[in-house]
Amino acid sequence: MTNPKGTHFETAVVNHILAHGLPAARQPKYGTRDRGDIHVHDGAGDLFCIEAKNRKGYAIAEAIDQAKREAENAGSIYPVAIIKRNKVGDVGKSFVVMELDTWLASLDRPL
């Protein structure tokens, strides 16, 4: 079942990421083997698997748990939840949420 609100938000997130010079693409649904809503590759070629949420309330733990399952299905070690900020139309004001250890793993280390 398609969620028009979710589809609109996913498209807005992809367009926003593309406008910032990073490759991003919405992903097809794979049922129980879903691979996230959006895939983004950074400059190092690492895959960030995004779960996009547009709903009343934030349910952060649920969004992160879903992102982790779907990142594993996609072969990514970087699950990320992007959560639309309630009552704010600017997609750039959405929240980007990941576990601390995931964020630390994503950072380049000084030489």
Rosetta constraint file for C-alpha pairs under 8 A:
AtomPair CA 2 CA 7 HARMONIC 7.48 0.50
AtomPair CA 3 CA 7 HARMONIC 6.07 0.50
AtomPair CA 4 CA 8 HARMONIC 6.04 0.50
AtomPair CA 5 CA 9 HARMONIC 6.27 0.50
AtomPair CA 5 CA 54 HARMONIC 6.84 0.50
AtomPair CA 6 CA 10 HARMONIC 6.08 0.50
AtomPair CA 6 CA 52 HARMONIC 7.49 0.50
AtomPair CA 6 CA 53 HARMONIC 6.75 0.50
AtomPair CA 6 CA 54 HARMONIC 5.72 0.50
AtomPair CA 7 CA 11 HARMONIC 6.17 0.50
AtomPair CA 8 CA 12 HARMONIC 6.19 0.50
AtomPair CA 9 CA 13 HARMONIC 6.13 0.50
AtomPair CA 9 CA 52 HARMONIC 7.41 0.50
AtomPair CA 9 CA 53 HARMONIC 7.81 0.50
AtomPair CA 9 CA 54 HARMONIC 6.61 0.50
AtomPair CA 9 CA 84 HARMONIC 7.71 0.50
AtomPair CA 9 CA 91 HARMONIC 7.79 0.50
AtomPair CA 10 CA 14 HARMONIC 6.22 0.50
AtomPair CA 10 CA 26 HARMONIC 7.06 0.50
AtomPair CA 10 CA 37 HARMONIC 7.06 0.50
AtomPair CA 10 CA 38 HARMONIC 7.29 0.50
AtomPair CA 10 CA 52 HARMONIC 6.16 0.50
AtomPair CA 11 CA 15 HARMONIC 6.15 0.50
AtomPair CA 11 CA 26 HARMONIC 7.28 0.50
AtomPair CA 12 CA 16 HARMONIC 6.09 0.50
AtomPair CA 12 CA 91 HARMONIC 6.61 0.50
AtomPair CA 13 CA 17 HARMONIC 6.18 0.50
AtomPair CA 13 CA 91 HARMONIC 6.46 0.50
AtomPair CA 13 CA 92 HARMONIC 7.96 0.50
AtomPair CA 14 CA 18 HARMONIC 6.09 0.50
AtomPair CA 14 CA 24 HARMONIC 5.67 0.50
AtomPair CA 14 CA 25 HARMONIC 6.23 0.50
AtomPair CA 14 CA 26 HARMONIC 6.97 0.50
AtomPair CA 14 CA 38 HARMONIC 7.23 0.50
AtomPair CA 15 CA 19 HARMONIC 6.08 0.50
AtomPair CA 16 CA 20 HARMONIC 6.54 0.50
AtomPair CA 16 CA 91 HARMONIC 7.36 0.50
AtomPair CA 16 CA 92 HARMONIC 7.08 0.50
AtomPair CA 17 CA 21 HARMONIC 6.79 0.50
AtomPair CA 17 CA 22 HARMONIC 5.88 0.50
AtomPair CA 17 CA 23 HARMONIC 7.34 0.50
AtomPair CA 17 CA 24 HARMONIC 6.47 0.50
AtomPair CA 18 CA 22 HARMONIC 5.23 0.50
AtomPair CA 18 CA 23 HARMONIC 5.86 0.50
AtomPair CA 18 CA 24 HARMONIC 6.15 0.50
AtomPair CA 22 CA 40 HARMONIC 7.03 0.50
AtomPair CA 22 CA 41 HARMONIC 6.93 0.50
AtomPair CA 22 CA 42 HARMONIC 6.58 0.50
AtomPair CA 22 CA 43 HARMONIC 7.88 0.50
AtomPair CA 23 CA 40 HARMONIC 5.73 0.50
AtomPair CA 23 CA 41 HARMONIC 5.97 0.50
AtomPair CA 23 CA 42 HARMONIC 7.62 0.50
AtomPair CA 24 CA 38 HARMONIC 6.69 0.50
AtomPair CA 24 CA 39 HARMONIC 5.56 0.50
AtomPair CA 24 CA 40 HARMONIC 4.45 0.50
AtomPair CA 24 CA 41 HARMONIC 6.93 0.50
AtomPair CA 25 CA 38 HARMONIC 5.47 0.50
AtomPair CA 25 CA 39 HARMONIC 5.50 0.50
AtomPair CA 25 CA 40 HARMONIC 6.82 0.50
AtomPair CA 26 CA 37 HARMONIC 5.66 0.50
AtomPair CA 26 CA 38 HARMONIC 4.36 0.50
AtomPair CA 26 CA 39 HARMONIC 6.54 0.50
AtomPair CA 27 CA 35 HARMONIC 7.22 0.50
AtomPair CA 27 CA 36 HARMONIC 6.67 0.50
AtomPair CA 27 CA 37 HARMONIC 5.29 0.50
AtomPair CA 27 CA 38 HARMONIC 5.51 0.50
AtomPair CA 27 CA 39 HARMONIC 6.96 0.50
AtomPair CA 28 CA 37 HARMONIC 7.50 0.50
AtomPair CA 29 CA 34 HARMONIC 5.61 0.50
AtomPair CA 29 CA 35 HARMONIC 7.35 0.50
AtomPair CA 29 CA 36 HARMONIC 7.92 0.50
AtomPair CA 29 CA 37 HARMONIC 7.83 0.50
AtomPair CA 30 CA 34 HARMONIC 4.29 0.50
AtomPair CA 30 CA 35 HARMONIC 6.89 0.50
AtomPair CA 33 CA 70 HARMONIC 7.17 0.50
AtomPair CA 33 CA 73 HARMONIC 6.07 0.50
AtomPair CA 34 CA 70 HARMONIC 5.62 0.50
AtomPair CA 34 CA 73 HARMONIC 6.75 0.50
AtomPair CA 34 CA 74 HARMONIC 7.98 0.50
AtomPair CA 35 CA 49 HARMONIC 7.42 0.50
AtomPair CA 35 CA 70 HARMONIC 4.45 0.50
AtomPair CA 35 CA 71 HARMONIC 6.05 0.50
AtomPair CA 35 CA 72 HARMONIC 7.75 0.50
AtomPair CA 35 CA 73 HARMONIC 5.41 0.50
AtomPair CA 35 CA 74 HARMONIC 4.89 0.50
AtomPair CA 36 CA 49 HARMONIC 5.81 0.50
AtomPair CA 36 CA 50 HARMONIC 5.66 0.50
AtomPair CA 36 CA 51 HARMONIC 5.37 0.50
AtomPair CA 36 CA 67 HARMONIC 6.56 0.50
AtomPair CA 36 CA 70 HARMONIC 5.07 0.50
AtomPair CA 36 CA 71 HARMONIC 6.55 0.50
AtomPair CA 36 CA 74 HARMONIC 7.59 0.50
AtomPair CA 37 CA 49 HARMONIC 7.54 0.50
AtomPair CA 37 CA 50 HARMONIC 5.82 0.50
AtomPair CA 37 CA 51 HARMONIC 5.26 0.50
AtomPair CA 37 CA 52 HARMONIC 6.27 0.50
AtomPair CA 38 CA 49 HARMONIC 6.19 0.50
AtomPair CA 38 CA 50 HARMONIC 5.02 0.50
AtomPair CA 38 CA 51 HARMONIC 6.79 0.50
AtomPair CA 38 CA 52 HARMONIC 7.60 0.50
AtomPair CA 39 CA 47 HARMONIC 6.63 0.50
AtomPair CA 39 CA 48 HARMONIC 5.86 0.50
AtomPair CA 39 CA 49 HARMONIC 4.99 0.50
AtomPair CA 39 CA 50 HARMONIC 6.13 0.50
AtomPair CA 40 CA 47 HARMONIC 5.76 0.50
AtomPair CA 40 CA 48 HARMONIC 5.15 0.50
AtomPair CA 40 CA 49 HARMONIC 6.69 0.50
AtomPair CA 40 CA 50 HARMONIC 7.70 0.50
AtomPair CA 41 CA 45 HARMONIC 5.28 0.50
AtomPair CA 41 CA 46 HARMONIC 5.29 0.50
AtomPair CA 41 CA 47 HARMONIC 4.66 0.50
AtomPair CA 41 CA 48 HARMONIC 6.16 0.50
AtomPair CA 42 CA 46 HARMONIC 5.52 0.50
AtomPair CA 42 CA 47 HARMONIC 6.87 0.50
AtomPair CA 42 CA 48 HARMONIC 7.72 0.50
AtomPair CA 46 CA 76 HARMONIC 7.88 0.50
AtomPair CA 47 CA 76 HARMONIC 5.65 0.50
AtomPair CA 47 CA 77 HARMONIC 7.58 0.50
AtomPair CA 47 CA 78 HARMONIC 6.73 0.50
AtomPair CA 48 CA 71 HARMONIC 7.77 0.50
AtomPair CA 48 CA 76 HARMONIC 6.47 0.50
AtomPair CA 48 CA 77 HARMONIC 7.49 0.50
AtomPair CA 48 CA 78 HARMONIC 4.89 0.50
AtomPair CA 48 CA 79 HARMONIC 6.08 0.50
AtomPair CA 48 CA 80 HARMONIC 6.79 0.50
AtomPair CA 49 CA 67 HARMONIC 6.98 0.50
AtomPair CA 49 CA 70 HARMONIC 7.32 0.50
AtomPair CA 49 CA 71 HARMONIC 5.25 0.50
AtomPair CA 49 CA 74 HARMONIC 7.44 0.50
AtomPair CA 49 CA 76 HARMONIC 6.43 0.50
AtomPair CA 49 CA 78 HARMONIC 6.11 0.50
AtomPair CA 49 CA 79 HARMONIC 5.01 0.50
AtomPair CA 49 CA 80 HARMONIC 6.02 0.50
AtomPair CA 50 CA 67 HARMONIC 6.39 0.50
AtomPair CA 50 CA 71 HARMONIC 7.83 0.50
AtomPair CA 50 CA 79 HARMONIC 6.13 0.50
AtomPair CA 50 CA 80 HARMONIC 4.79 0.50
AtomPair CA 50 CA 81 HARMONIC 5.53 0.50
AtomPair CA 50 CA 82 HARMONIC 6.74 0.50
AtomPair CA 51 CA 63 HARMONIC 6.88 0.50
AtomPair CA 51 CA 64 HARMONIC 7.85 0.50
AtomPair CA 51 CA 66 HARMONIC 7.20 0.50
AtomPair CA 51 CA 67 HARMONIC 5.20 0.50
AtomPair CA 51 CA 79 HARMONIC 7.75 0.50
AtomPair CA 51 CA 80 HARMONIC 6.25 0.50
AtomPair CA 51 CA 81 HARMONIC 4.73 0.50
AtomPair CA 51 CA 82 HARMONIC 6.20 0.50
AtomPair CA 52 CA 81 HARMONIC 5.86 0.50
AtomPair CA 52 CA 82 HARMONIC 4.84 0.50
AtomPair CA 52 CA 83 HARMONIC 5.92 0.50
AtomPair CA 52 CA 84 HARMONIC 7.79 0.50
AtomPair CA 53 CA 63 HARMONIC 7.32 0.50
AtomPair CA 53 CA 81 HARMONIC 7.36 0.50
AtomPair CA 53 CA 82 HARMONIC 6.27 0.50
AtomPair CA 53 CA 83 HARMONIC 4.78 0.50
AtomPair CA 53 CA 84 HARMONIC 6.18 0.50
AtomPair CA 54 CA 83 HARMONIC 6.18 0.50
AtomPair CA 54 CA 84 HARMONIC 5.10 0.50
AtomPair CA 55 CA 84 HARMONIC 7.33 0.50
AtomPair CA 55 CA 86 HARMONIC 7.72 0.50
AtomPair CA 56 CA 86 HARMONIC 6.55 0.50
AtomPair CA 57 CA 86 HARMONIC 7.35 0.50
AtomPair CA 58 CA 83 HARMONIC 6.96 0.50
AtomPair CA 59 CA 63 HARMONIC 6.32 0.50
AtomPair CA 60 CA 64 HARMONIC 6.17 0.50
AtomPair CA 60 CA 81 HARMONIC 7.99 0.50
AtomPair CA 60 CA 97 HARMONIC 7.65 0.50
AtomPair CA 61 CA 65 HARMONIC 6.06 0.50
AtomPair CA 62 CA 66 HARMONIC 6.19 0.50
AtomPair CA 63 CA 67 HARMONIC 6.11 0.50
AtomPair CA 63 CA 81 HARMONIC 5.93 0.50
AtomPair CA 64 CA 68 HARMONIC 6.07 0.50
AtomPair CA 64 CA 79 HARMONIC 7.27 0.50
AtomPair CA 64 CA 80 HARMONIC 6.74 0.50
AtomPair CA 64 CA 81 HARMONIC 5.79 0.50
AtomPair CA 64 CA 97 HARMONIC 7.39 0.50
AtomPair CA 64 CA 98 HARMONIC 6.61 0.50
AtomPair CA 64 CA 99 HARMONIC 7.73 0.50
AtomPair CA 65 CA 69 HARMONIC 6.40 0.50
AtomPair CA 66 CA 70 HARMONIC 6.21 0.50
AtomPair CA 67 CA 71 HARMONIC 5.89 0.50
AtomPair CA 67 CA 79 HARMONIC 5.09 0.50
AtomPair CA 67 CA 80 HARMONIC 5.96 0.50
AtomPair CA 67 CA 81 HARMONIC 6.20 0.50
AtomPair CA 68 CA 72 HARMONIC 6.20 0.50
AtomPair CA 68 CA 78 HARMONIC 7.92 0.50
AtomPair CA 68 CA 79 HARMONIC 5.12 0.50
AtomPair CA 68 CA 80 HARMONIC 7.75 0.50
AtomPair CA 69 CA 73 HARMONIC 6.44 0.50
AtomPair CA 70 CA 74 HARMONIC 6.24 0.50
AtomPair CA 70 CA 79 HARMONIC 7.68 0.50
AtomPair CA 71 CA 75 HARMONIC 6.06 0.50
AtomPair CA 71 CA 76 HARMONIC 4.88 0.50
AtomPair CA 71 CA 77 HARMONIC 6.49 0.50
AtomPair CA 71 CA 78 HARMONIC 6.72 0.50
AtomPair CA 71 CA 79 HARMONIC 5.31 0.50
AtomPair CA 72 CA 76 HARMONIC 5.78 0.50
AtomPair CA 72 CA 77 HARMONIC 6.92 0.50
AtomPair CA 77 CA 102 HARMONIC 7.62 0.50
AtomPair CA 78 CA 102 HARMONIC 6.13 0.50
AtomPair CA 78 CA 103 HARMONIC 7.92 0.50
AtomPair CA 78 CA 106 HARMONIC 7.22 0.50
AtomPair CA 79 CA 98 HARMONIC 6.72 0.50
AtomPair CA 79 CA 102 HARMONIC 7.47 0.50
AtomPair CA 80 CA 96 HARMONIC 6.89 0.50
AtomPair CA 80 CA 97 HARMONIC 5.87 0.50
AtomPair CA 80 CA 98 HARMONIC 5.09 0.50
AtomPair CA 81 CA 95 HARMONIC 7.97 0.50
AtomPair CA 81 CA 96 HARMONIC 5.84 0.50
AtomPair CA 81 CA 97 HARMONIC 5.08 0.50
AtomPair CA 81 CA 98 HARMONIC 6.39 0.50
AtomPair CA 82 CA 94 HARMONIC 6.57 0.50
AtomPair CA 82 CA 95 HARMONIC 5.53 0.50
AtomPair CA 82 CA 96 HARMONIC 4.58 0.50
AtomPair CA 82 CA 97 HARMONIC 6.24 0.50
AtomPair CA 83 CA 94 HARMONIC 5.66 0.50
AtomPair CA 83 CA 95 HARMONIC 5.07 0.50
AtomPair CA 83 CA 96 HARMONIC 6.51 0.50
AtomPair CA 83 CA 97 HARMONIC 7.68 0.50
AtomPair CA 84 CA 88 HARMONIC 7.82 0.50
AtomPair CA 84 CA 91 HARMONIC 6.94 0.50
AtomPair CA 84 CA 93 HARMONIC 7.70 0.50
AtomPair CA 84 CA 94 HARMONIC 4.63 0.50
AtomPair CA 84 CA 95 HARMONIC 6.40 0.50
AtomPair CA 85 CA 91 HARMONIC 7.99 0.50
AtomPair CA 85 CA 93 HARMONIC 6.61 0.50
AtomPair CA 85 CA 94 HARMONIC 4.93 0.50
AtomPair CA 85 CA 95 HARMONIC 6.53 0.50
AtomPair CA 88 CA 93 HARMONIC 7.31 0.50
AtomPair CA 90 CA 94 HARMONIC 7.54 0.50
AtomPair CA 98 CA 102 HARMONIC 6.36 0.50
AtomPair CA 98 CA 103 HARMONIC 6.47 0.50
AtomPair CA 99 CA 103 HARMONIC 6.38 0.50
AtomPair CA 100 CA 104 HARMONIC 6.18 0.50
AtomPair CA 101 CA 105 HARMONIC 6.10 0.50
AtomPair CA 102 CA 106 HARMONIC 6.33 0.50
AtomPair CA 103 CA 107 HARMONIC 6.74 0.50
